[in-house]
Amino acid sequence: MEQAKCLYMMKETADGHGLFAKELIKAGTRIIHEKPILTVSQAETKTKAEYRCVIDQVADLNDSEKKRLMDLYHNDKKLREFSFLQGQPCPGTDLDAGIVLAKFYTNAASITSGGLECGLFTIFCRMNHSCTPNICWVYDEPTRFMEVYAVRDIDKDEEITNSYIEVAISHQARMKELSNWGFTCQCAACEGPDAAKHDERRRRIAQIKGILDIYQDTRKIDHVPKFAEIPKTDLEALRLGEESLALLSDEGLIEQLGVMYGLCAKFAKGAGLHDFAEHCEEMEFEILVITTGEYVD
């Protein structure tokens, strides 16, 4: 599915910059299609320090890529981590190695497929965080492209947002995770008028996930203690899954909704509810199409 034109623009925000929709972007539309300018592979980290893998690649960047790299924001905490390299140039360049590494590790995306550890995508990383993101992303191993898709309709001039962490958890847990990025989230789920309701729903979503994880891990093991809240049958597990579906839908967490539909399909089959299992599989597939671009010409 080729992207006919650029659908985003970069604009200043209260805290820096972000990406915004130039026009209405429909759910399932690919917004970004980008290769990394710097990567760290799992093979490389076996032969030398990870930070060395990064700075050794900088000389291979063209002038445009170097500018895009140096224009990125960097976290002061990251700069302090690499202060021992400040003032030293990356091999074959005049770019400060400490600053380059601070920018790389502030903005790089963790990728655990295709033999990679992480990669720096200079457009992708411009998206700000929201605990209710309107995009999802997938890294295509064969082409080495990062692809970003709208998970719901995004209005013209609306900010395009990513999630830096797992967001189907409590507000307190999210704030702890986000402290690593050095900012406090002010999205509607965190600071809006219904923040308390969002927190209540997400706490329950996380609780159900934990219960269902235990159920799946122990269902085929004999002599495992069964706690009262752990389902004893697939039908009981399905009822919890259905509760989670409703909560995830209310929260607008589309990727997690797709995962839960898949789980409910499994439980429904186990409970002999084949029509409902088929419905859940269809819903899972619909979300898969939206969130990955799969099966779309």
Backbone as numpy.savetxt, mean C-alpha at the origin, in Angstrom:
# Nx Ny Nz CAx CAy CAz Cx Cy Cz
-3.76 -2.57 -20.66 -4.61 -1.38 -20.66 -3.72 -0.15 -20.66
-3.67 0.56 -21.76 -2.77 1.70 -21.87 -3.43 2.98 -21.38
-2.65 3.77 -20.78 -3.10 5.04 -20.23 -2.94 6.10 -21.30
-4.04 6.68 -21.77 -4.01 7.58 -22.93 -3.35 8.91 -22.61
-3.50 9.38 -21.40 -2.96 10.70 -21.05 -2.66 10.77 -19.57
-1.93 11.81 -19.20 -1.60 12.00 -17.79 -2.85 12.47 -17.04
-3.23 11.74 -16.01 -4.46 12.02 -15.28 -4.23 12.77 -13.97
-2.98 13.06 -13.67 -2.66 13.68 -12.38 -1.80 14.92 -12.59
-1.77 15.76 -11.56 -0.86 16.90 -11.54 -0.34 17.04 -10.12
0.85 17.60 -10.00 1.41 17.82 -8.67 1.07 19.22 -8.22
0.58 19.33 -6.98 0.21 20.63 -6.42 0.77 20.74 -5.01
0.93 21.98 -4.58 1.37 22.21 -3.20 0.23 21.89 -2.24
0.61 21.35 -1.09 -0.35 21.10 -0.01 0.17 21.80 1.24
-0.59 21.71 2.31 -0.18 22.36 3.56 1.15 21.83 4.06
1.44 20.56 3.74 2.66 19.94 4.26 3.71 19.66 3.18
3.51 20.17 1.98 4.49 19.91 0.92 3.84 19.85 -0.44
3.84 18.66 -1.04 3.25 18.46 -2.35 2.44 17.17 -2.36
1.57 17.05 -3.34 0.79 15.83 -3.52 0.33 15.73 -4.95
-0.24 14.58 -5.30 -0.80 14.37 -6.63 -2.31 14.56 -6.58
-2.85 15.24 -7.59 -4.27 15.54 -7.66 -4.82 15.16 -9.03
-6.09 14.78 -9.06 -6.73 14.38 -10.31 -6.99 15.58 -11.20
-6.58 15.49 -12.47 -6.81 16.57 -13.43 -8.24 16.53 -13.96
-8.89 15.38 -13.80 -10.26 15.19 -14.25 -10.85 14.03 -13.47
-12.13 13.75 -13.67 -12.74 12.59 -13.02 -12.00 11.32 -13.45
-11.58 10.54 -12.48 -10.92 9.26 -12.74 -11.83 8.14 -12.25
-12.26 7.29 -13.15 -13.19 6.23 -12.79 -12.46 5.08 -12.10
-13.18 4.38 -11.24 -12.63 3.22 -10.55 -12.09 2.22 -11.56
-10.92 1.66 -11.28 -10.31 0.69 -12.17 -9.37 1.29 -13.19
-9.33 2.63 -13.27 -8.45 3.30 -14.23 -7.01 3.27 -13.75
-6.10 2.97 -14.67 -4.68 3.04 -14.31 -4.24 4.50 -14.33
-3.63 4.94 -13.24 -3.24 6.34 -13.09 -1.75 6.53 -13.33
-0.94 5.60 -12.83 0.51 5.70 -12.92 1.07 4.41 -13.50
2.06 4.54 -14.37 2.73 3.41 -15.03 4.20 3.80 -15.09
5.00 3.33 -14.14 6.33 3.91 -13.93 7.37 2.87 -13.56
8.57 3.02 -14.12 9.70 2.18 -13.75 10.53 2.87 -12.67
11.22 2.10 -11.84 12.05 2.71 -10.79 13.34 3.28 -11.37
13.84 4.35 -10.75 15.14 4.88 -11.18 16.27 4.26 -10.36
15.96 3.76 -9.17 16.94 3.08 -8.33 16.27 1.87 -7.69
16.99 0.78 -7.58 16.45 -0.42 -6.93 17.51 -1.06 -6.06
17.05 -1.88 -5.14 17.95 -2.74 -4.36 17.43 -4.16 -4.52
18.27 -5.06 -5.02 17.87 -6.45 -5.22 18.32 -7.31 -4.05
17.63 -8.42 -3.87 18.00 -9.35 -2.81 19.38 -9.93 -3.05
19.73 -10.17 -4.31 21.04 -10.72 -4.63 22.16 -9.75 -4.27
21.93 -8.45 -4.54 22.96 -7.45 -4.24 23.26 -7.37 -2.75
22.22 -7.47 -1.95 22.42 -7.31 -0.50 23.20 -8.46 0.12
23.39 -9.53 -0.65 24.20 -10.65 -0.15 25.69 -10.41 -0.34
26.02 -9.44 -1.21 27.43 -9.21 -1.53 27.98 -7.91 -0.97
27.07 -6.95 -0.65 27.55 -5.69 -0.07 26.43 -5.02 0.70
26.78 -4.01 1.48 25.79 -3.31 2.29 24.71 -2.71 1.41
23.46 -2.72 1.92 22.34 -2.25 1.12 22.53 -0.81 0.67
22.99 0.06 1.57 23.15 1.46 1.20 24.16 1.62 0.07
25.18 0.74 0.04 26.18 0.80 -1.02 25.56 0.44 -2.37
24.58 -0.48 -2.35 23.88 -0.84 -3.59 23.21 0.38 -4.20
22.70 1.26 -3.35 21.99 2.46 -3.82 22.97 3.46 -4.42
23.98 3.85 -3.65 24.84 4.94 -4.12 25.70 4.53 -5.31
25.94 3.23 -5.48 26.72 2.78 -6.63 25.94 2.90 -7.94
24.61 3.04 -7.87 23.79 3.15 -9.08 23.62 4.59 -9.56
23.90 5.55 -8.70 23.56 6.95 -9.00 24.28 7.46 -10.25
25.51 7.03 -10.47 26.27 7.49 -11.65 25.60 7.08 -12.96
24.76 6.03 -12.92 24.09 5.56 -14.13 22.83 6.35 -14.46
22.41 7.23 -13.57 21.21 8.03 -13.82 21.52 9.15 -14.81
20.53 9.47 -15.66 20.71 10.63 -16.53 20.41 11.91 -15.76
20.63 13.04 -16.38 20.47 14.31 -15.67 19.04 14.51 -15.18
18.05 14.11 -16.00 16.66 14.26 -15.60 16.35 13.41 -14.38
16.84 12.18 -14.36 16.60 11.29 -13.22 17.28 11.81 -11.96
18.49 12.34 -12.12 19.18 12.90 -10.95 18.40 14.08 -10.37
17.85 14.91 -11.25 17.07 16.06 -10.77 15.82 15.59 -10.05
15.13 14.59 -10.61 13.93 14.06 -9.98 14.26 13.47 -8.61
15.40 12.82 -8.51 15.84 12.27 -7.23 16.09 13.38 -6.22
16.85 14.38 -6.60 17.24 15.42 -5.65 16.11 16.38 -5.32
15.06 16.40 -6.13 13.89 17.24 -5.85 12.99 16.62 -4.78
13.21 15.35 -4.45 12.35 14.68 -3.48 12.61 15.16 -2.06
11.56 15.13 -1.27 11.67 15.43 0.17 12.45 14.32 0.86
13.18 14.66 1.92 13.78 13.62 2.75 13.52 13.92 4.23
13.34 12.85 4.97 13.09 12.92 6.41 14.41 13.20 7.13
14.40 14.17 8.03 15.62 14.50 8.78 16.16 13.31 9.57
15.24 12.46 10.04 15.66 11.26 10.77 16.50 10.36 9.88
16.08 10.22 8.62 16.85 9.41 7.67 18.21 10.04 7.39
18.23 11.37 7.30 19.50 12.05 7.05 20.48 11.80 8.19
19.97 11.80 9.42 20.84 11.54 10.56 21.40 10.11 10.53
20.59 9.19 10.03 21.05 7.80 9.94 22.27 7.66 9.03
22.33 8.52 8.02 23.43 8.42 7.05 24.39 9.61 7.15
24.43 10.21 8.34 25.30 11.38 8.53 26.77 11.03 8.32
27.13 9.76 8.53 28.53 9.36 8.35 28.98 9.44 6.89
28.00 9.59 5.97 28.33 9.71 4.55 28.12 11.12 4.01
27.60 12.01 4.85 27.40 13.39 4.39 28.73 14.03 4.03
28.71 14.73 2.90 29.93 15.37 2.42 30.73 14.49 1.48
30.37 13.19 1.43 31.05 12.29 0.50 30.18 12.12 -0.75
30.75 12.22 -1.95 29.95 12.09 -3.16 29.65 10.63 -3.49
28.50 10.40 -4.13 28.24 9.08 -4.70 29.30 8.83 -5.78
29.83 7.62 -5.90 30.88 7.35 -6.88 30.53 7.84 -8.28
31.43 8.61 -8.88 31.24 9.09 -10.24 30.32 10.27 -10.38
29.91 10.88 -9.25 29.00 12.03 -9.29 29.45 13.06 -8.26
28.76 14.21 -8.29 29.01 15.22 -7.24 27.84 15.29 -6.27
26.97 14.27 -6.27 25.80 14.25 -5.38 26.19 13.68 -4.02
25.76 14.37 -2.97 26.08 13.98 -1.60 25.44 12.63 -1.27
26.27 11.66 -0.89 25.78 10.30 -0.64 24.80 10.25 0.52
25.05 11.02 1.58 24.14 11.03 2.72 22.76 11.54 2.36
22.71 12.61 1.56 21.43 13.18 1.15 20.71 12.23 0.19
21.46 11.64 -0.74 20.85 10.68 -1.68 20.20 9.53 -0.92
20.90 8.98 0.05 20.35 7.86 0.81 19.15 8.27 1.65
19.18 9.47 2.22 18.03 9.97 2.98 16.81 10.08 2.08
17.00 10.57 0.87 15.89 10.70 -0.07 15.40 9.33 -0.53
16.33 8.43 -0.79 15.94 7.09 -1.23 15.10 6.39 -0.16
15.58 6.36 1.06 14.89 5.60 2.10 13.66 6.31 2.65
13.52 7.60 2.42 12.28 8.29 2.76 11.18 7.93 1.78
11.55 7.69 0.52 10.56 7.59 -0.55 10.43 6.22 -1.21
11.38 5.32 -1.00 11.37 4.03 -1.70 10.19 3.17 -1.26
9.70 2.36 -2.20 8.62 1.41 -1.91 9.21 0.03 -1.68
8.74 -0.64 -0.64 9.18 -2.02 -0.39 8.51 -2.95 -1.38
9.30 -3.76 -2.05 8.79 -4.71 -3.04 9.43 -6.05 -2.75
8.62 -7.04 -2.47 9.17 -8.35 -2.10 8.94 -9.37 -3.21
8.87 -8.91 -4.46 8.70 -9.82 -5.58 9.74 -9.52 -6.64
9.94 -10.46 -7.54 10.88 -10.24 -8.63 12.31 -10.10 -8.17
12.64 -10.63 -6.99 14.00 -10.55 -6.49 14.40 -9.20 -5.94
13.42 -8.30 -5.79 13.72 -6.95 -5.30 13.47 -6.83 -3.80
14.16 -5.89 -3.19 13.89 -5.48 -1.82 13.06 -4.20 -1.81
13.49 -3.22 -2.62 12.78 -1.94 -2.69 13.19 -1.20 -3.96
12.38 -0.21 -4.32 12.66 0.58 -5.51 12.15 2.00 -5.32
12.79 2.93 -6.01 12.39 4.34 -5.94 11.67 4.72 -7.22
10.40 5.07 -7.07 9.55 5.51 -8.18 9.21 6.98 -7.92
9.72 7.88 -8.73 9.68 9.31 -8.36 8.31 9.96 -8.54
7.40 9.32 -9.27 6.02 9.82 -9.33 5.19 9.15 -8.24
5.28 7.85 -8.19 4.54 7.06 -7.19 4.75 7.61 -5.78
5.99 7.96 -5.46 6.29 8.38 -4.08 5.75 9.77 -3.76
5.24 10.48 -4.76 4.67 11.81 -4.50 3.29 11.74 -3.88
2.68 10.56 -3.88 1.35 10.44 -3.28 1.46 10.51 -1.77
0.60 11.29 -1.16 0.54 11.38 0.29 -0.30 10.24 0.87
-0.16 10.05 2.17 -0.87 8.98 2.86 -2.29 9.37 3.23
-3.18 8.39 3.17 -4.51 8.49 3.78 -4.85 7.13 4.36
-5.57 7.12 5.45 -6.00 5.85 6.04 -7.22 5.29 5.31
-7.75 6.05 4.34 -8.77 5.54 3.43 -8.31 5.90 2.02
-7.31 5.19 1.50 -6.73 5.56 0.20 -7.71 5.35 -0.94
-7.52 6.12 -2.01 -8.39 5.94 -3.18 -7.67 5.23 -4.33
-6.48 4.69 -4.05 -5.75 3.90 -5.05 -5.23 2.62 -4.42
-4.78 1.72 -5.28 -3.96 0.60 -4.85 -2.88 0.43 -5.90
-1.85 -0.29 -5.57 -0.76 -0.45 -6.53 -0.32 -1.90 -6.63
0.27 -2.20 -7.78 0.81 -3.53 -8.01 2.11 -3.38 -8.80
3.11 -4.15 -8.43 4.38 -4.13 -9.16 4.38 -5.29 -10.14
4.51 -4.98 -11.43 4.49 -5.99 -12.48 5.92 -6.49 -12.71
6.19 -7.71 -12.28 7.56 -8.24 -12.34 8.14 -8.31 -13.75
7.40 -8.86 -14.73 8.02 -9.01 -16.06 8.44 -7.68 -16.69
7.64 -6.63 -16.50 7.95 -5.35 -17.14 8.69 -4.39 -16.23
8.73 -4.68 -14.93 9.35 -3.82 -13.91 8.61 -2.48 -13.77
7.33 -2.48 -14.08 6.53 -1.26 -13.95 5.73 -1.28 -12.65
5.68 -0.14 -11.99 4.76 0.10 -10.89 3.46 0.62 -11.51
2.35 -0.03 -11.19 1.07 0.38 -11.74 0.12 0.75 -10.60
-0.50 1.90 -10.75 -1.39 2.44 -9.72 -2.80 2.55 -10.31
-3.79 2.01 -9.60 -5.18 2.00 -10.06 -6.10 2.70 -9.06
-7.09 3.38 -9.60 -8.12 3.99 -8.75 -9.04 2.89 -8.23
-9.27 2.83 -6.92 -10.15 1.81 -6.37 -11.59 2.31 -6.26
-11.78 3.59 -6.44 -13.12 4.18 -6.53 -13.02 5.39 -7.44
-14.15 5.98 -7.79 -14.11 7.20 -8.60 -13.40 8.31 -7.82
-12.50 9.00 -8.48 -11.76 10.12 -7.88 -12.17 11.39 -8.61
-12.72 12.34 -7.89 -13.21 13.57 -8.50 -12.08 14.46 -9.00
-12.41 15.30 -9.96 -11.45 16.31 -10.43 -10.99 17.15 -9.24
-9.69 17.40 -9.17 -9.04 18.20 -8.11 -8.98 17.49 -6.76
-9.46 16.25 -6.68 -9.32 15.48 -5.44 -7.90 14.92 -5.35
-7.36 14.89 -4.14 -6.01 14.35 -3.98 -6.02 12.83 -4.18
-4.99 12.35 -4.84 -4.79 10.92 -5.06 -3.92 10.41 -3.92
-4.44 9.48 -3.13 -3.75 9.09 -1.89 -3.46 7.59 -1.82
-2.35 7.29 -1.21 -1.88 5.93 -0.99 -1.95 5.64 0.51
-1.78 4.39 0.89 -1.63 4.07 2.32 -0.23 3.54 2.54
0.48 4.12 3.48 1.86 3.72 3.77 1.92 2.51 4.70
0.81 2.20 5.34 0.78 1.16 6.37 -0.49 0.33 6.21
-0.62 -0.71 7.01 -1.89 -1.43 7.12 -2.88 -0.49 7.81
-4.04 -0.26 7.19 -4.97 0.73 7.72 -6.21 0.13 8.38
-6.41 -1.18 8.25 -7.58 -1.81 8.87 -7.26 -2.20 10.31
-6.78 -1.22 11.07 -6.40 -1.40 12.47 -6.83 -0.15 13.24
-6.65 -0.14 14.53 -7.10 0.98 15.35 -6.33 2.26 15.04
-6.92 3.39 15.43 -6.26 4.68 15.24 -4.93 4.73 15.98
-4.92 4.23 17.20 -3.69 4.25 17.99 -2.58 3.45 17.31
-2.93 2.28 16.78 -1.93 1.44 16.11 -1.43 2.11 14.83
-2.34 2.78 14.12 -1.92 3.48 12.89 -0.97 4.62 13.21
-1.28 5.38 14.26 -0.42 6.51 14.62 0.98 6.03 15.01
1.04 4.90 15.69 2.34 4.35 16.07 3.15 4.00 14.84
2.50 3.36 13.86 3.19 2.99 12.62 3.63 4.23 11.84
2.75 5.22 11.76 3.05 6.41 10.96 4.11 7.30 11.60
4.38 7.10 12.88 5.41 7.91 13.53 6.77 7.68 12.88
6.93 6.55 12.21 8.19 6.27 11.51 8.39 7.21 10.33
7.29 7.78 9.83 7.38 8.72 8.70 7.48 10.17 9.17
7.34 10.38 10.46 7.53 11.72 11.00 6.37 12.67 10.78
5.14 12.14 10.66 3.99 13.04 10.52 2.78 12.44 11.23
1.80 13.28 11.48 0.54 12.86 12.07 -0.55 12.92 11.01
-1.23 11.81 10.78 -2.25 11.76 9.74 -3.47 12.60 10.15
-3.97 13.37 9.20 -5.14 14.20 9.44 -6.28 13.87 8.48
-6.29 12.63 7.99 -7.37 12.23 7.08 -8.68 12.13 7.85
-9.78 11.95 7.12 -11.11 11.93 7.74 -11.24 10.81 8.76
-10.59 9.67 8.51 -10.69 8.55 9.44 -9.97 8.83 10.75
-9.00 9.75 10.72 -8.22 10.07 11.92 -8.71 11.31 12.64
-9.06 12.34 11.87 -9.36 13.64 12.47 -10.75 14.19 12.12
-11.50 13.47 11.30 -12.81 13.96 10.88 -13.85 13.86 11.98
-15.06 14.39 11.74 -16.12 14.38 12.76 -16.57 12.98 13.16
-16.36 12.00 12.26 -16.76 10.62 12.56 -15.57 9.73 12.91
-14.48 10.34 13.36 -13.26 9.59 13.65 -13.49 8.47 14.66
-14.31 8.73 15.68 -14.56 7.72 16.71 -15.28 6.50 16.11
-16.22 6.75 15.19 -16.93 5.64 14.54 -15.98 4.84 13.66
-15.11 5.57 12.93 -14.12 4.88 12.11 -13.24 3.98 12.98
-12.83 4.50 14.11 -11.94 3.73 14.99 -12.65 2.49 15.53
-13.90 2.65 15.91 -14.67 1.51 16.42 -14.79 0.41 15.36
-15.11 0.82 14.13 -15.26 -0.17 13.06 -13.92 -0.86 12.76
-12.86 -0.08 12.71 -11.56 -0.67 12.35 -11.01 -1.56 13.46
-11.31 -1.21 14.69 -10.92 -2.11 15.79 -11.61 -3.47 15.63
-12.89 -3.42 15.29 -13.63 -4.67 15.12 -13.13 -5.44 13.90
-12.82 -4.74 12.81 -12.27 -5.40 11.62 -10.99 -6.14 11.98
-10.11 -5.47 12.72 -8.84 -6.09 13.12 -9.07 -7.28 14.04
-10.06 -7.14 14.94 -10.38 -8.23 15.87 -10.87 -9.45 15.10
-11.78 -9.23 14.15 -12.32 -10.34 13.36 -11.20 -11.01 12.56
-10.34 -10.22 11.98 -9.22 -10.80 11.22 -8.38 -11.70 12.11
-8.09 -11.24 13.32 -7.31 -12.05 14.25 -8.00 -13.35 14.61
-9.31 -13.27 14.85 -10.08 -14.47 15.19 -10.08 -15.46 14.03
-10.31 -14.96 12.82 -10.36 -15.85 11.65 -8.99 -16.43 11.32
-7.94 -15.67 11.59 -6.59 -16.21 11.40 -6.35 -17.40 12.32
-6.77 -17.25 13.58 -6.61 -18.35 14.54 -7.45 -19.55 14.11
-8.67 -19.28 13.67 -9.55 -20.37 13.23 -8.91 -21.17 12.10
-8.36 -20.47 11.12 -7.76 -21.16 9.98 -6.48 -21.90 10.37
-5.73 -21.33 11.30 -4.48 -21.97 11.72 -4.71 -23.22 12.55
-5.85 -23.29 13.26 -6.05 -24.38 14.22 -7.17 -25.34 13.84
-7.90 -25.06 12.78 -9.11 -25.86 12.48 -8.80 -27.33 12.22
-7.62 -27.64 11.68 -7.29 -29.03 11.33 -6.31 -29.66 12.32
-6.10 -28.96 13.44 -5.18 -29.48 14.45 -5.98 -29.99 15.64
-5.77 -31.24 15.99 -6.49 -31.82 17.14 -5.90 -31.32 18.45
-6.73 -31.31 19.46 -6.32 -31.02 20.84 -5.78 -29.60 21.02
-6.24 -28.67 20.18 -5.88 -27.27 20.37 -6.98 -26.61 21.19
-6.64 -25.91 22.27 -7.68 -25.25 23.07 -8.51 -24.29 22.21
-9.83 -24.34 22.36 -10.72 -23.47 21.60 -11.28 -22.40 22.52
-11.00 -21.16 22.21 -11.54 -20.06 23.00 -12.97 -19.79 22.56
-13.74 -19.19 23.43 -15.17 -19.01 23.17 -15.43 -18.24 21.89
-14.60 -17.21 21.59 -14.87 -16.37 20.44 -14.39 -16.98 19.12
-13.63 -18.08 19.18 -13.13 -18.71 17.96 -14.24 -19.56 17.34
-14.54 -19.40 16.04 -15.59 -20.21 15.41 -15.27 -21.70 15.51
-16.31 -22.49 15.58 -16.15 -23.95 15.63 -16.47 -24.59 14.29
-17.13 -23.84 13.41 -17.50 -24.36 12.09 -17.27 -23.28 11.03
-17.27 -23.71 9.78 -17.15 -22.75 8.68 -18.34 -21.79 8.64
-19.50 -22.28 9.04 -20.67 -21.41 9.05 -20.50 -20.28 10.07
-19.99 -20.61 11.24 -19.74 -19.57 12.24 -18.67 -18.59 11.76
-17.64 -19.13 11.10 -16.59 -18.27 10.55 -17.16 -17.35 9.47
-18.08 -17.89 8.67 -18.70 -17.09 7.61 -19.48 -15.92 8.20
-20.17 -16.14 9.30 -20.95 -15.06 9.91 -20.03 -13.91 10.35
-18.87 -14.26 10.88 -17.90 -13.22 11.23 -17.39 -12.52 9.98
-17.14 -13.31 8.94 -16.68 -12.73 7.68 -17.69 -11.76 7.10
-18.97 -12.11 7.18 -20.01 -11.22 6.67 -20.06 -9.91 7.47
-19.86 -10.02 8.77 -19.80 -8.80 9.59 -18.64 -7.92 9.13
-17.50 -8.54 8.87 -16.34 -7.79 8.41 -16.59 -7.16 7.04
-17.27 -7.87 6.15 -17.60 -7.30 4.83 -18.37 -6.00 4.97
-19.36 -5.99 5.85 -20.16 -4.78 6.05 -19.32 -3.64 6.60
-18.44 -3.96 7.54 -17.60 -2.92 8.15 -16.58 -2.38 7.14
-15.97 -3.26 6.37 -14.99 -2.84 5.37 -15.65 -1.99 4.29
-16.87 -2.35 3.92 -17.60 -1.55 2.94 -17.88 -0.16 3.49
-18.31 -0.08 4.74 -18.56 1.22 5.38 -17.29 2.06 5.43
-16.15 1.41 5.63 -14.87 2.12 5.73 -14.26 2.44 4.38
-14.79 1.87 3.31 -14.25 2.14 1.98 -12.88 1.54 1.76
-12.59 0.42 2.42 -11.29 -0.24 2.29 -11.42 -1.36 1.25
-11.22 -0.99 0.00 -11.56 -1.86 -1.12 -10.66 -3.08 -1.23
-9.36 -2.89 -1.12 -8.46 -4.05 -1.23 -8.77 -5.09 -0.17
-8.93 -4.64 1.07 -9.22 -5.57 2.17 -10.59 -6.22 1.97
-11.51 -5.48 1.37 -12.84 -6.03 1.08 -12.72 -7.21 0.12
-11.88 -7.07 -0.90 -11.67 -8.16 -1.85 -11.11 -9.40 -1.19
-10.15 -9.20 -0.30 -9.56 -10.34 0.43 -10.61 -11.04 1.27
-11.47 -10.26 1.94 -12.49 -10.86 2.79 -13.54 -11.59 1.98
-13.88 -11.08 0.79 -14.81 -11.82 -0.07 -14.23 -13.19 -0.42
-12.93 -13.24 -0.70 -12.30 -14.52 -1.00 -12.37 -15.48 0.17
-12.17 -14.95 1.37 -12.23 -15.78 2.57 -13.66 -16.27 2.81
-14.63 -15.39 2.61 -16.03 -15.78 2.79 -16.44 -16.85 1.78
-15.92 -16.76 0.57 -16.21 -17.79 -0.43 -15.73 -19.16 0.06
-14.55 -19.17 0.66 -13.98 -20.42 1.19 -14.85 -20.98 2.32
-15.25 -20.11 3.24 -16.08 -20.56 4.36 -17.46 -21.01 3.88
-18.01 -20.29 2.91 -19.34 -20.64 2.39 -19.31 -22.02 1.73
-18.25 -22.32 1.00 -18.12 -23.65 0.40 -18.07 -24.71 1.49
-17.28 -24.44 2.53 -17.17 -25.39 3.63 -18.48 -25.61 4.35
-19.34 -24.58 4.34 -20.65 -24.68 5.00 -21.73 -25.21 4.06
-21.35 -25.51 2.82 -22.31 -26.04 1.85 -23.19 -24.99 1.21
-22.85 -23.71 1.37 -23.64 -22.61 0.79 -23.03 -22.21 -0.55
-23.24 -23.03 -1.55 -22.52 -22.88 -2.82 -22.96 -21.65 -3.61
-24.23 -21.29 -3.54 -24.68 -20.09 -4.24 -24.02 -18.84 -3.65
-23.96 -18.79 -2.33 -23.34 -17.63 -1.69 -21.83 -17.62 -1.95
-21.23 -18.80 -1.98 -19.80 -18.89 -2.29 -19.53 -18.33 -3.68
-20.40 -18.66 -4.62 -20.24 -18.16 -5.99 -20.38 -16.64 -6.03
-21.33 -16.11 -5.28 -21.50 -14.65 -5.19 -20.24 -13.99 -4.65
-19.68 -14.56 -3.60 -18.46 -13.99 -3.01 -17.30 -14.05 -3.98
-17.19 -15.13 -4.72 -16.12 -15.24 -5.71 -16.28 -14.20 -6.81
-17.52 -13.95 -7.21 -17.77 -12.93 -8.23 -17.38 -11.55 -7.72
-17.71 -11.25 -6.48 -17.36 -9.96 -5.90 -15.85 -9.82 -5.75
-15.20 -10.91 -5.34 -13.74 -10.89 -5.24 -13.11 -10.61 -6.60
-13.66 -11.22 -7.64 -13.13 -11.03 -8.99 -13.33 -9.59 -9.46
-14.50 -9.03 -9.19 -14.76 -7.64 -9.58 -13.74 -6.69 -8.94
-13.44 -6.92 -7.68 -12.47 -6.06 -6.99 -11.07 -6.31 -7.52
-10.76 -7.57 -7.86 -9.46 -7.88 -8.44 -9.24 -7.11 -9.74
-10.27 -7.04 -10.56 -10.18 -6.30 -11.82 -9.89 -4.82 -11.56
-10.59 -4.25 -10.59 -10.41 -2.83 -10.27 -9.03 -2.55 -9.70
-8.55 -3.43 -8.84 -7.33 -3.13 -8.09 -6.04 -3.57 -8.75
-6.12 -4.40 -9.79 -4.89 -4.88 -10.43 -4.87 -4.68 -11.93
-6.01 -4.33 -12.52 -6.05 -4.21 -13.97 -6.02 -5.54 -14.67
-6.05 -6.64 -13.93 -6.03 -7.97 -14.53 -7.30 -8.21 -15.35
-7.13 -8.96 -16.42 -8.23 -9.38 -17.28 -8.87 -8.22 -18.03
-8.19 -7.06 -18.03 -8.72 -5.90 -18.75 -7.84 -5.65 -19.96
-8.45 -5.51 -21.13 -7.67 -5.25 -22.35 -7.17 -3.82 -22.37
